[in-house]
Amino acid sequence: MTNKRVTVKKLIEYAHQVETQLRQDGFVVEVEDNFQYGSYGFYFHFNRESTVVTYRQYVTPSGSKSECLAELREVYAKVLARRDFYMGVVGAQAPHLDNSSDFYCIHKWDGTDEMLEDAWRQLEDVTFSENEDGALTLLSDWFVFEKGTLREAEIWTWFDQNHSKGVGWLTYKLDENPESVSEVLK
């Protein structure tokens, strides 16, 4: 009987094999380990350095070494099943969250603060619906966000991270700016 013990070395080797397979299939991907306090997982970063294509991330849930290996064995198939999403195709349907995996969509921004200010003003007219938890979610794709994106937790956070003065300024000071007021009066 052979020893089936899962080692950290084996996890890392397998994660890099998955990364290599994905690259051979045309994905721009980097794997990063997430080992903390005896718990093991991996981040698969897609399009991380791109300024043109949306950055996506697949995160294996943290768990024991055996659980991590079991999840790694499914990463390739799960990513291929959502090829357009992980390739960064705009408007590609995001995978639904389930108990075995977490998916993240992080939109990089290379535009100007002025462009974000215009988008922030448009946000007032964007339609949202209330989900089962009472949070507001986008009713349809808008700007760089996909249908179902949470207003406060995701959209406002994104504006806060990408506008040089943050969402507080956008919310309370934007239209106090004389240039902004003149734009509104036009």
ZAZAKOL-570947 format. One line per field, with one value per residue: x, y, z negated of N, C-alpha, C, O in turn. Coordinates in nm, 3 decimals. Layout:
ZAZAKOL-570947
n_px	[X | ...]
n_py	[Y | ...]
n_pz	[Z | ...]
ca_px	[X | ...]
ca_py	[Y | ...]
ca_pz	[Z | ...]
c_px	[X | ...]
c_py	[Y | ...]
c_pz	[Z | ...]
o_px	[X | ...]
o_py	[Y | ...]
o_pz	[Z | ...]
***
This chain:
ZAZAKOL-570947
n_px	[0.085 | 0.063 | 0.181 | -0.044 | -0.017 | -0.064 | 0.141 | 0.280 | 0.454 | 0.358 | 0.104 | 0.174 | 0.315 | 0.109 | -0.072 | 0.079 | 0.092 | -0.175 | -0.189 | -0.007 | -0.144 | -0.370 | -0.250 | -0.153 | -0.392 | -0.448 | -0.503 | -0.420 | -0.260 | -0.174 | -0.061 | -0.097 | 0.001 | -0.200 | -0.150 | -0.228 | -0.212 | -0.229 | -0.411 | -0.498 | -0.487 | -0.540 | -0.483 | -0.590 | -0.493 | -0.623 | -0.544 | -0.401 | -0.213 | -0.317 | -0.440 | -0.646 | -0.818 | -1.055 | -0.964 | -0.971 | -1.041 | -0.990 | -1.056 | -0.951 | -1.122 | -1.006 | -0.861 | -0.794 | -0.492 | -0.562 | -0.825 | -0.771 | -0.619 | -0.816 | -0.990 | -0.818 | -0.802 | -1.034 | -1.028 | -0.934 | -1.138 | -1.357 | -1.280 | -1.253 | -1.520 | -1.623 | -1.497 | -1.505 | -1.557 | -1.325 | -1.135 | -1.173 | -1.369 | -1.582 | -1.894 | -1.934 | -2.100 | -2.087 | -1.970 | -2.185 | -2.180 | -2.088 | -2.079 | -1.829 | -1.638 | -1.495 | -1.549 | -1.413 | -1.446 | -1.261 | -1.233 | -1.005 | -0.890 | -0.801 | -0.867 | -0.956 | -1.009 | -1.214 | -1.366 | -1.461 | -1.614 | -1.818 | -1.938 | -2.017 | -2.217 | -2.402 | -2.475 | -2.681 | -2.909 | -2.921 | -3.072 | -3.157 | -3.214 | -3.364 | -3.205 | -3.248 | -3.133 | -3.176 | -3.001 | -2.899 | -2.878 | -2.732 | -2.956 | -2.907 | -2.622 | -2.382 | -2.163 | -1.853 | -1.945 | -2.120 | -2.448 | -2.624 | -2.427 | -2.335 | -2.449 | -2.348 | -2.144 | -1.978 | -1.979 | -1.965 | -1.738 | -1.549 | -1.544 | -1.444 | -1.188 | -1.076 | -1.107 | -0.928 | -0.993 | -1.180 | -1.491 | -1.638 | -1.585 | -1.693 | -1.960 | -2.033 | -1.900 | -1.864 | -2.054 | -2.027 | -1.812 | -1.724 | -1.687 | -1.825 | -2.084 | -2.143 | -2.144 | -2.369 | -2.571 | -2.578]
n_py	[-0.118 | 0.219 | 0.534 | 0.792 | 1.050 | 1.397 | 1.658 | 1.987 | 2.054 | 1.888 | 2.002 | 2.257 | 2.189 | 2.065 | 2.278 | 2.446 | 2.284 | 2.293 | 2.567 | 2.576 | 2.413 | 2.574 | 2.803 | 2.691 | 2.663 | 2.917 | 3.109 | 3.393 | 3.364 | 3.349 | 3.169 | 3.173 | 3.090 | 3.045 | 3.006 | 2.975 | 2.965 | 2.682 | 2.622 | 2.571 | 2.698 | 2.842 | 3.121 | 3.199 | 3.412 | 3.595 | 3.769 | 3.968 | 4.179 | 4.322 | 4.611 | 4.631 | 4.412 | 4.270 | 4.205 | 3.897 | 3.660 | 3.345 | 3.171 | 2.916 | 2.748 | 2.775 | 2.512 | 2.185 | 2.010 | 1.789 | 1.857 | 2.089 | 1.986 | 1.827 | 2.029 | 2.167 | 1.981 | 2.026 | 2.282 | 2.340 | 2.235 | 2.386 | 2.648 | 2.630 | 2.586 | 2.835 | 2.994 | 3.242 | 3.429 | 3.412 | 3.475 | 3.735 | 3.857 | 4.121 | 4.158 | 3.888 | 3.628 | 3.611 | 3.348 | 3.170 | 3.198 | 2.928 | 2.668 | 2.557 | 2.709 | 3.034 | 3.321 | 3.603 | 3.926 | 4.176 | 4.499 | 4.676 | 5.015 | 5.259 | 5.509 | 5.860 | 6.077 | 6.253 | 6.112 | 5.911 | 6.066 | 6.151 | 5.901 | 5.843 | 6.034 | 5.939 | 5.707 | 5.762 | 5.737 | 5.472 | 5.152 | 4.949 | 4.643 | 4.487 | 4.237 | 3.908 | 3.950 | 4.209 | 4.390 | 4.621 | 4.548 | 4.558 | 4.584 | 4.541 | 4.509 | 4.768 | 5.034 | 4.935 | 4.720 | 4.417 | 4.276 | 4.222 | 4.304 | 4.425 | 4.731 | 4.906 | 4.746 | 4.660 | 4.832 | 5.101 | 5.068 | 5.009 | 5.256 | 5.412 | 5.307 | 5.367 | 5.638 | 5.936 | 6.095 | 5.953 | 5.784 | 5.924 | 6.193 | 6.201 | 6.160 | 6.371 | 6.611 | 6.647 | 6.786 | 7.036 | 7.145 | 7.405 | 7.364 | 7.128 | 7.202 | 7.386 | 7.215 | 7.060 | 7.251 | 7.305]
n_pz	[0.000 | 0.092 | -0.033 | -0.071 | -0.152 | -0.157 | -0.068 | -0.123 | 0.081 | 0.286 | 0.327 | 0.424 | 0.657 | 0.804 | 0.832 | 0.997 | 1.221 | 1.305 | 1.363 | 1.579 | 1.767 | 1.811 | 1.921 | 2.159 | 2.285 | 2.357 | 2.160 | 1.960 | 1.684 | 1.336 | 1.056 | 0.704 | 0.378 | 0.084 | -0.208 | -0.537 | -0.886 | -0.911 | -0.717 | -0.377 | -0.046 | 0.284 | 0.503 | 0.823 | 1.057 | 1.318 | 1.610 | 1.479 | 1.514 | 1.720 | 1.889 | 2.049 | 2.053 | 1.830 | 1.496 | 1.337 | 1.077 | 0.938 | 0.652 | 0.453 | 0.194 | -0.143 | -0.332 | -0.462 | -0.363 | -0.204 | -0.129 | 0.014 | 0.229 | 0.352 | 0.440 | 0.614 | 0.818 | 0.952 | 1.052 | 1.318 | 1.491 | 1.401 | 1.463 | 1.742 | 1.804 | 1.775 | 1.965 | 2.124 | 1.923 | 1.757 | 1.944 | 1.957 | 2.107 | 2.181 | 2.032 | 2.003 | 1.840 | 1.493 | 1.285 | 1.061 | 0.709 | 0.505 | 0.254 | 0.271 | 0.400 | 0.446 | 0.638 | 0.792 | 0.931 | 1.044 | 1.141 | 1.325 | 1.353 | 1.581 | 1.652 | 1.617 | 1.328 | 1.389 | 1.575 | 1.411 | 1.238 | 1.409 | 1.458 | 1.196 | 1.158 | 1.345 | 1.220 | 1.048 | 1.202 | 1.265 | 1.265 | 0.992 | 0.814 | 0.529 | 0.344 | 0.187 | -0.060 | -0.112 | -0.001 | 0.253 | 0.597 | 0.926 | 1.197 | 1.461 | 1.686 | 1.642 | 1.711 | 1.599 | 1.466 | 1.392 | 1.432 | 1.130 | 0.957 | 0.639 | 0.498 | 0.276 | 0.150 | 0.360 | 0.597 | 0.494 | 0.336 | 0.533 | 0.675 | 0.468 | 0.441 | 0.686 | 0.758 | 0.708 | 0.486 | 0.353 | 0.255 | 0.066 | 0.124 | 0.382 | 0.319 | 0.142 | 0.211 | 0.485 | 0.653 | 0.545 | 0.657 | 0.870 | 1.150 | 1.194 | 1.124 | 1.325 | 1.542 | 1.485 | 1.508 | 1.778]
ca_px	[0.000 | 0.145 | 0.145 | -0.120 | -0.005 | -0.056 | 0.241 | 0.276 | 0.525 | 0.266 | 0.002 | 0.234 | 0.342 | -0.018 | -0.125 | 0.155 | 0.049 | -0.302 | -0.152 | 0.053 | -0.252 | -0.452 | -0.171 | -0.152 | -0.523 | -0.461 | -0.532 | -0.311 | -0.290 | -0.066 | -0.110 | -0.032 | -0.049 | -0.266 | -0.134 | -0.232 | -0.257 | -0.262 | -0.516 | -0.431 | -0.569 | -0.467 | -0.544 | -0.556 | -0.514 | -0.637 | -0.531 | -0.361 | -0.138 | -0.382 | -0.516 | -0.752 | -0.909 | -1.093 | -0.893 | -1.059 | -0.969 | -1.053 | -0.996 | -0.992 | -1.148 | -0.901 | -0.897 | -0.682 | -0.415 | -0.641 | -0.936 | -0.711 | -0.585 | -0.942 | -1.038 | -0.727 | -0.835 | -1.153 | -1.007 | -0.922 | -1.270 | -1.444 | -1.237 | -1.291 | -1.665 | -1.649 | -1.384 | -1.519 | -1.545 | -1.186 | -1.057 | -1.196 | -1.463 | -1.677 | -2.032 | -1.942 | -2.174 | -2.005 | -2.015 | -2.257 | -2.106 | -2.138 | -2.009 | -1.696 | -1.544 | -1.524 | -1.509 | -1.407 | -1.428 | -1.204 | -1.217 | -0.897 | -0.929 | -0.692 | -0.923 | -0.932 | -1.108 | -1.328 | -1.449 | -1.530 | -1.715 | -1.932 | -2.003 | -2.082 | -2.342 | -2.493 | -2.516 | -2.808 | -3.017 | -2.908 | -3.174 | -3.114 | -3.321 | -3.327 | -3.190 | -3.311 | -3.072 | -3.209 | -2.898 | -2.932 | -2.791 | -2.757 | -3.057 | -2.845 | -2.484 | -2.363 | -2.026 | -1.764 | -2.004 | -2.214 | -2.578 | -2.614 | -2.322 | -2.387 | -2.424 | -2.256 | -2.029 | -1.887 | -1.968 | -1.913 | -1.600 | -1.467 | -1.523 | -1.358 | -1.051 | -1.025 | -1.109 | -0.820 | -1.046 | -1.266 | -1.637 | -1.689 | -1.580 | -1.791 | -2.095 | -2.065 | -1.830 | -1.853 | -2.133 | -1.987 | -1.705 | -1.784 | -1.689 | -1.930 | -2.213 | -2.168 | -2.179 | -2.507 | -2.662 | -2.581]
ca_py	[0.000 | 0.339 | 0.645 | 0.894 | 1.173 | 1.518 | 1.750 | 2.123 | 2.047 | 1.828 | 2.103 | 2.362 | 2.129 | 2.043 | 2.410 | 2.492 | 2.203 | 2.352 | 2.695 | 2.545 | 2.369 | 2.691 | 2.885 | 2.623 | 2.686 | 3.058 | 3.198 | 3.467 | 3.327 | 3.329 | 3.106 | 3.221 | 3.012 | 3.115 | 2.915 | 3.051 | 2.903 | 2.542 | 2.613 | 2.575 | 2.737 | 2.909 | 3.223 | 3.196 | 3.547 | 3.600 | 3.903 | 4.054 | 4.297 | 4.383 | 4.734 | 4.623 | 4.304 | 4.268 | 4.114 | 3.801 | 3.580 | 3.222 | 3.144 | 2.788 | 2.766 | 2.727 | 2.393 | 2.094 | 1.980 | 1.697 | 1.935 | 2.178 | 1.905 | 1.791 | 2.148 | 2.193 | 1.887 | 2.075 | 2.419 | 2.343 | 2.216 | 2.499 | 2.765 | 2.607 | 2.599 | 2.980 | 3.043 | 3.383 | 3.508 | 3.416 | 3.541 | 3.878 | 3.910 | 4.213 | 4.110 | 3.744 | 3.600 | 3.567 | 3.222 | 3.187 | 3.149 | 2.806 | 2.639 | 2.500 | 2.802 | 3.177 | 3.385 | 3.747 | 4.004 | 4.303 | 4.580 | 4.774 | 5.141 | 5.341 | 5.637 | 5.978 | 6.108 | 6.318 | 6.007 | 5.847 | 6.161 | 6.140 | 5.773 | 5.855 | 6.108 | 5.848 | 5.602 | 5.804 | 5.694 | 5.329 | 5.075 | 4.843 | 4.565 | 4.441 | 4.091 | 3.845 | 4.002 | 4.351 | 4.472 | 4.663 | 4.492 | 4.608 | 4.510 | 4.505 | 4.554 | 4.913 | 5.082 | 4.818 | 4.626 | 4.322 | 4.257 | 4.152 | 4.362 | 4.495 | 4.875 | 4.959 | 4.660 | 4.643 | 4.950 | 5.214 | 5.033 | 5.023 | 5.400 | 5.460 | 5.262 | 5.414 | 5.785 | 5.985 | 6.156 | 5.855 | 5.788 | 6.030 | 6.316 | 6.189 | 6.168 | 6.494 | 6.730 | 6.652 | 6.893 | 7.166 | 7.189 | 7.495 | 7.307 | 7.027 | 7.271 | 7.442 | 7.103 | 7.020 | 7.356 | 7.311]
ca_pz	[0.000 | 0.100 | -0.119 | 0.002 | -0.230 | -0.076 | -0.122 | -0.069 | 0.209 | 0.383 | 0.357 | 0.508 | 0.789 | 0.874 | 0.868 | 1.113 | 1.336 | 1.349 | 1.423 | 1.709 | 1.855 | 1.846 | 2.013 | 2.288 | 2.345 | 2.394 | 2.048 | 1.897 | 1.546 | 1.239 | 0.935 | 0.581 | 0.266 | -0.027 | -0.321 | -0.661 | -1.009 | -0.889 | -0.616 | -0.247 | 0.068 | 0.391 | 0.588 | 0.965 | 1.107 | 1.463 | 1.672 | 1.368 | 1.558 | 1.837 | 1.873 | 2.150 | 2.020 | 1.689 | 1.406 | 1.271 | 0.980 | 0.888 | 0.522 | 0.395 | 0.051 | -0.232 | -0.407 | -0.486 | -0.242 | -0.122 | -0.071 | 0.113 | 0.346 | 0.417 | 0.511 | 0.725 | 0.925 | 1.022 | 1.100 | 1.464 | 1.552 | 1.364 | 1.539 | 1.882 | 1.815 | 1.779 | 2.043 | 2.157 | 1.800 | 1.713 | 2.048 | 1.938 | 2.206 | 2.122 | 2.036 | 1.979 | 1.718 | 1.380 | 1.224 | 0.934 | 0.592 | 0.444 | 0.128 | 0.290 | 0.463 | 0.447 | 0.762 | 0.779 | 1.053 | 1.004 | 1.262 | 1.320 | 1.413 | 1.631 | 1.695 | 1.534 | 1.224 | 1.454 | 1.633 | 1.298 | 1.189 | 1.501 | 1.430 | 1.065 | 1.181 | 1.415 | 1.127 | 0.991 | 1.291 | 1.291 | 1.196 | 0.902 | 0.752 | 0.396 | 0.337 | 0.071 | -0.183 | -0.122 | 0.062 | 0.389 | 0.700 | 1.060 | 1.270 | 1.589 | 1.697 | 1.651 | 1.701 | 1.596 | 1.373 | 1.448 | 1.367 | 1.002 | 0.872 | 0.521 | 0.506 | 0.175 | 0.120 | 0.473 | 0.684 | 0.418 | 0.297 | 0.653 | 0.696 | 0.360 | 0.467 | 0.814 | 0.767 | 0.620 | 0.363 | 0.288 | 0.269 | -0.020 | 0.202 | 0.490 | 0.263 | 0.071 | 0.259 | 0.631 | 0.714 | 0.491 | 0.747 | 0.967 | 1.284 | 1.196 | 1.123 | 1.459 | 1.630 | 1.455 | 1.555 | 1.925]
c_px	[0.090 | 0.092 | 0.078 | -0.115 | 0.014 | 0.042 | 0.222 | 0.343 | 0.433 | 0.157 | 0.056 | 0.261 | 0.213 | -0.079 | -0.052 | 0.125 | -0.082 | -0.276 | -0.096 | -0.052 | -0.336 | -0.379 | -0.167 | -0.285 | -0.551 | -0.493 | -0.404 | -0.337 | -0.163 | -0.129 | -0.029 | -0.088 | -0.108 | -0.266 | -0.130 | -0.282 | -0.302 | -0.374 | -0.452 | -0.530 | -0.481 | -0.552 | -0.497 | -0.594 | -0.516 | -0.628 | -0.486 | -0.295 | -0.204 | -0.452 | -0.635 | -0.859 | -0.934 | -1.014 | -0.996 | -0.975 | -1.054 | -0.980 | -1.045 | -1.020 | -1.033 | -0.950 | -0.773 | -0.608 | -0.495 | -0.757 | -0.885 | -0.677 | -0.711 | -0.997 | -0.950 | -0.758 | -0.955 | -1.135 | -1.010 | -1.059 | -1.363 | -1.407 | -1.275 | -1.441 | -1.707 | -1.537 | -1.393 | -1.501 | -1.398 | -1.091 | -1.076 | -1.289 | -1.567 | -1.817 | -2.045 | -2.008 | -2.080 | -2.059 | -2.089 | -2.171 | -2.168 | -2.054 | -1.866 | -1.594 | -1.589 | -1.472 | -1.510 | -1.390 | -1.380 | -1.173 | -1.106 | -0.944 | -0.805 | -0.740 | -0.891 | -1.039 | -1.233 | -1.422 | -1.527 | -1.639 | -1.839 | -2.009 | -2.078 | -2.215 | -2.446 | -2.551 | -2.651 | -2.927 | -3.014 | -3.010 | -3.113 | -3.236 | -3.270 | -3.317 | -3.255 | -3.255 | -3.101 | -3.107 | -2.941 | -2.829 | -2.830 | -2.860 | -3.005 | -2.701 | -2.479 | -2.215 | -1.932 | -1.819 | -2.109 | -2.342 | -2.556 | -2.507 | -2.387 | -2.349 | -2.320 | -2.129 | -1.931 | -1.870 | -1.909 | -1.770 | -1.506 | -1.439 | -1.429 | -1.212 | -0.992 | -1.030 | -1.009 | -0.870 | -1.147 | -1.414 | -1.700 | -1.692 | -1.683 | -1.933 | -2.127 | -2.005 | -1.833 | -1.929 | -2.114 | -1.875 | -1.768 | -1.790 | -1.801 | -2.067 | -2.244 | -2.204 | -2.324 | -2.607 | -2.672 | -2.702]
c_py	[0.125 | 0.448 | 0.756 | 1.029 | 1.292 | 1.613 | 1.888 | 2.125 | 1.992 | 1.928 | 2.208 | 2.309 | 2.113 | 2.177 | 2.465 | 2.411 | 2.258 | 2.485 | 2.672 | 2.500 | 2.486 | 2.783 | 2.823 | 2.639 | 2.834 | 3.155 | 3.269 | 3.453 | 3.314 | 3.265 | 3.157 | 3.139 | 3.102 | 3.018 | 2.998 | 2.964 | 2.758 | 2.519 | 2.640 | 2.611 | 2.807 | 3.018 | 3.197 | 3.332 | 3.543 | 3.744 | 4.008 | 4.185 | 4.372 | 4.513 | 4.736 | 4.523 | 4.303 | 4.163 | 4.025 | 3.718 | 3.458 | 3.189 | 3.008 | 2.812 | 2.711 | 2.607 | 2.310 | 2.071 | 1.888 | 1.769 | 2.028 | 2.102 | 1.865 | 1.909 | 2.180 | 2.103 | 1.933 | 2.212 | 2.425 | 2.333 | 2.333 | 2.625 | 2.748 | 2.624 | 2.746 | 3.052 | 3.194 | 3.472 | 3.523 | 3.473 | 3.693 | 3.939 | 3.996 | 4.156 | 3.960 | 3.720 | 3.548 | 3.435 | 3.253 | 3.132 | 3.018 | 2.777 | 2.592 | 2.598 | 2.945 | 3.234 | 3.536 | 3.811 | 4.141 | 4.383 | 4.682 | 4.901 | 5.219 | 5.478 | 5.747 | 5.992 | 6.170 | 6.216 | 5.934 | 5.937 | 6.159 | 6.010 | 5.778 | 5.929 | 6.020 | 5.743 | 5.634 | 5.753 | 5.545 | 5.253 | 4.959 | 4.766 | 4.516 | 4.289 | 4.038 | 3.893 | 4.150 | 4.444 | 4.506 | 4.609 | 4.548 | 4.520 | 4.467 | 4.554 | 4.706 | 4.945 | 4.961 | 4.706 | 4.539 | 4.318 | 4.178 | 4.206 | 4.441 | 4.643 | 4.922 | 4.876 | 4.649 | 4.770 | 5.068 | 5.188 | 5.051 | 5.171 | 5.456 | 5.425 | 5.324 | 5.565 | 5.840 | 6.044 | 6.065 | 5.880 | 5.895 | 6.163 | 6.314 | 6.211 | 6.307 | 6.621 | 6.748 | 6.770 | 7.028 | 7.227 | 7.277 | 7.438 | 7.206 | 7.092 | 7.328 | 7.332 | 7.063 | 7.122 | 7.365 | 7.244]
c_pz	[0.000 | 0.009 | -0.036 | -0.069 | -0.135 | -0.143 | -0.059 | 0.068 | 0.319 | 0.423 | 0.454 | 0.648 | 0.869 | 0.919 | 0.991 | 1.238 | 1.393 | 1.420 | 1.564 | 1.809 | 1.902 | 1.943 | 2.152 | 2.361 | 2.371 | 2.282 | 2.003 | 1.747 | 1.463 | 1.116 | 0.816 | 0.465 | 0.159 | -0.146 | -0.449 | -0.774 | -0.989 | -0.789 | -0.480 | -0.137 | 0.170 | 0.455 | 0.730 | 1.021 | 1.260 | 1.510 | 1.571 | 1.413 | 1.673 | 1.801 | 1.970 | 2.110 | 1.869 | 1.611 | 1.336 | 1.174 | 0.942 | 0.759 | 0.475 | 0.247 | -0.032 | -0.310 | -0.434 | -0.355 | -0.149 | -0.055 | 0.038 | 0.242 | 0.422 | 0.496 | 0.630 | 0.844 | 1.007 | 1.086 | 1.253 | 1.530 | 1.523 | 1.443 | 1.686 | 1.903 | 1.824 | 1.854 | 2.072 | 2.035 | 1.760 | 1.818 | 2.039 | 2.039 | 2.135 | 2.138 | 2.016 | 1.844 | 1.609 | 1.327 | 1.094 | 0.822 | 0.546 | 0.320 | 0.148 | 0.346 | 0.448 | 0.577 | 0.738 | 0.916 | 1.008 | 1.130 | 1.242 | 1.392 | 1.455 | 1.676 | 1.596 | 1.426 | 1.288 | 1.517 | 1.522 | 1.241 | 1.278 | 1.475 | 1.297 | 1.078 | 1.249 | 1.321 | 1.063 | 1.072 | 1.324 | 1.206 | 1.116 | 0.855 | 0.617 | 0.395 | 0.209 | -0.062 | -0.205 | -0.060 | 0.205 | 0.488 | 0.836 | 1.131 | 1.407 | 1.589 | 1.710 | 1.629 | 1.703 | 1.509 | 1.441 | 1.367 | 1.238 | 0.909 | 0.758 | 0.524 | 0.404 | 0.162 | 0.236 | 0.555 | 0.608 | 0.375 | 0.415 | 0.682 | 0.591 | 0.386 | 0.593 | 0.835 | 0.666 | 0.489 | 0.293 | 0.302 | 0.179 | 0.053 | 0.315 | 0.437 | 0.211 | 0.130 | 0.410 | 0.689 | 0.647 | 0.574 | 0.854 | 1.109 | 1.297 | 1.200 | 1.260 | 1.558 | 1.610 | 1.511 | 1.705 | 1.980]
o_px	[0.181 | -0.027 | 0.139 | -0.202 | 0.096 | 0.028 | 0.157 | 0.295 | 0.432 | 0.121 | -0.009 | 0.233 | 0.209 | -0.132 | -0.114 | 0.133 | -0.099 | -0.334 | -0.133 | -0.050 | -0.368 | -0.439 | -0.176 | -0.291 | -0.663 | -0.510 | -0.295 | -0.423 | -0.058 | -0.239 | 0.091 | -0.209 | -0.070 | -0.368 | -0.040 | -0.383 | -0.404 | -0.426 | -0.361 | -0.642 | -0.362 | -0.675 | -0.379 | -0.712 | -0.423 | -0.696 | -0.528 | -0.320 | -0.152 | -0.515 | -0.713 | -0.978 | -0.844 | -1.001 | -1.096 | -0.853 | -1.174 | -0.857 | -1.165 | -0.949 | -0.971 | -1.067 | -0.661 | -0.656 | -0.494 | -0.786 | -0.949 | -0.705 | -0.713 | -1.046 | -1.000 | -0.743 | -0.976 | -1.218 | -1.081 | -1.092 | -1.439 | -1.496 | -1.325 | -1.484 | -1.815 | -1.488 | -1.298 | -1.437 | -1.353 | -0.980 | -1.005 | -1.290 | -1.631 | -1.854 | -2.157 | -1.974 | -2.005 | -2.180 | -2.058 | -2.100 | -2.290 | -1.965 | -1.789 | -1.474 | -1.709 | -1.363 | -1.599 | -1.326 | -1.453 | -1.096 | -1.113 | -1.027 | -0.716 | -0.662 | -0.811 | -1.144 | -1.345 | -1.544 | -1.644 | -1.744 | -1.951 | -2.132 | -2.187 | -2.314 | -2.564 | -2.663 | -2.726 | -3.034 | -3.095 | -3.031 | -3.029 | -3.348 | -3.150 | -3.409 | -3.310 | -3.320 | -3.058 | -3.123 | -3.011 | -2.708 | -2.946 | -2.852 | -3.054 | -2.662 | -2.562 | -2.151 | -1.932 | -1.750 | -2.177 | -2.344 | -2.481 | -2.496 | -2.483 | -2.234 | -2.215 | -2.019 | -1.811 | -1.757 | -1.812 | -1.688 | -1.395 | -1.326 | -1.344 | -1.122 | -0.870 | -0.961 | -1.006 | -0.797 | -1.194 | -1.458 | -1.805 | -1.791 | -1.752 | -2.016 | -2.238 | -2.054 | -1.808 | -1.873 | -2.178 | -1.847 | -1.858 | -1.887 | -1.866 | -2.156 | -2.357 | -2.285 | -2.395 | -2.715 | -2.764 | -2.720]
o_py	[0.136 | 0.452 | 0.807 | 1.114 | 1.288 | 1.646 | 1.903 | 2.190 | 2.043 | 1.936 | 2.242 | 2.377 | 2.145 | 2.187 | 2.524 | 2.463 | 2.267 | 2.512 | 2.743 | 2.543 | 2.497 | 2.834 | 2.895 | 2.631 | 2.872 | 3.274 | 3.212 | 3.520 | 3.273 | 3.302 | 3.182 | 3.120 | 3.218 | 2.958 | 3.080 | 2.895 | 2.717 | 2.408 | 2.723 | 2.562 | 2.827 | 3.009 | 3.175 | 3.365 | 3.493 | 3.832 | 4.123 | 4.290 | 4.474 | 4.524 | 4.831 | 4.547 | 4.333 | 4.049 | 4.074 | 3.707 | 3.470 | 3.180 | 2.987 | 2.889 | 2.611 | 2.600 | 2.360 | 2.109 | 1.907 | 1.746 | 2.043 | 2.151 | 1.868 | 1.891 | 2.216 | 2.144 | 1.886 | 2.255 | 2.507 | 2.414 | 2.375 | 2.699 | 2.842 | 2.670 | 2.777 | 3.156 | 3.267 | 3.577 | 3.634 | 3.514 | 3.769 | 4.061 | 3.951 | 4.112 | 3.909 | 3.785 | 3.453 | 3.414 | 3.350 | 3.033 | 3.002 | 2.855 | 2.588 | 2.572 | 2.974 | 3.199 | 3.589 | 3.754 | 4.214 | 4.339 | 4.764 | 4.894 | 5.242 | 5.556 | 5.731 | 5.928 | 6.143 | 6.231 | 5.901 | 5.889 | 6.165 | 6.011 | 5.724 | 5.891 | 6.024 | 5.696 | 5.544 | 5.729 | 5.497 | 5.286 | 4.884 | 4.817 | 4.506 | 4.220 | 4.115 | 3.879 | 4.209 | 4.566 | 4.428 | 4.622 | 4.582 | 4.397 | 4.370 | 4.633 | 4.766 | 4.889 | 4.889 | 4.608 | 4.582 | 4.352 | 4.080 | 4.161 | 4.514 | 4.678 | 4.974 | 4.930 | 4.631 | 4.812 | 5.128 | 5.280 | 5.103 | 5.209 | 5.539 | 5.504 | 5.333 | 5.616 | 5.796 | 6.042 | 6.098 | 5.983 | 5.949 | 6.237 | 6.413 | 6.274 | 6.357 | 6.730 | 6.859 | 6.848 | 7.125 | 7.346 | 7.231 | 7.460 | 7.199 | 7.045 | 7.319 | 7.354 | 7.036 | 7.084 | 7.428 | 7.240]
o_pz	[-0.081 | -0.022 | 0.058 | -0.048 | -0.043 | -0.261 | 0.044 | 0.161 | 0.431 | 0.541 | 0.552 | 0.747 | 0.988 | 1.030 | 1.079 | 1.349 | 1.515 | 1.526 | 1.657 | 1.924 | 2.020 | 2.037 | 2.252 | 2.484 | 2.404 | 2.308 | 2.008 | 1.691 | 1.514 | 1.076 | 0.827 | 0.453 | 0.145 | -0.180 | -0.468 | -0.760 | -1.045 | -0.779 | -0.470 | -0.134 | 0.147 | 0.460 | 0.754 | 1.031 | 1.323 | 1.456 | 1.577 | 1.354 | 1.719 | 1.695 | 1.972 | 2.131 | 1.791 | 1.654 | 1.284 | 1.188 | 0.916 | 0.757 | 0.459 | 0.183 | 0.005 | -0.350 | -0.429 | -0.248 | -0.028 | 0.062 | 0.141 | 0.351 | 0.546 | 0.608 | 0.736 | 0.959 | 1.119 | 1.166 | 1.310 | 1.617 | 1.610 | 1.486 | 1.748 | 2.008 | 1.875 | 1.811 | 2.045 | 2.042 | 1.733 | 1.786 | 2.104 | 2.056 | 2.040 | 2.247 | 2.013 | 1.745 | 1.630 | 1.323 | 1.025 | 0.838 | 0.548 | 0.287 | 0.053 | 0.339 | 0.438 | 0.622 | 0.671 | 1.005 | 0.941 | 1.216 | 1.151 | 1.482 | 1.374 | 1.732 | 1.505 | 1.431 | 1.244 | 1.512 | 1.540 | 1.201 | 1.229 | 1.471 | 1.285 | 1.015 | 1.215 | 1.340 | 1.027 | 1.016 | 1.403 | 1.089 | 1.166 | 0.856 | 0.594 | 0.440 | 0.130 | -0.165 | -0.304 | -0.066 | 0.270 | 0.466 | 0.859 | 1.126 | 1.464 | 1.503 | 1.779 | 1.540 | 1.803 | 1.481 | 1.534 | 1.249 | 1.235 | 0.795 | 0.780 | 0.549 | 0.443 | 0.165 | 0.212 | 0.581 | 0.654 | 0.377 | 0.399 | 0.711 | 0.622 | 0.356 | 0.605 | 0.924 | 0.551 | 0.389 | 0.184 | 0.354 | 0.212 | 0.045 | 0.339 | 0.504 | 0.234 | 0.101 | 0.458 | 0.766 | 0.687 | 0.564 | 0.924 | 1.181 | 1.402 | 1.270 | 1.307 | 1.648 | 1.707 | 1.555 | 1.757 | 2.102]
***
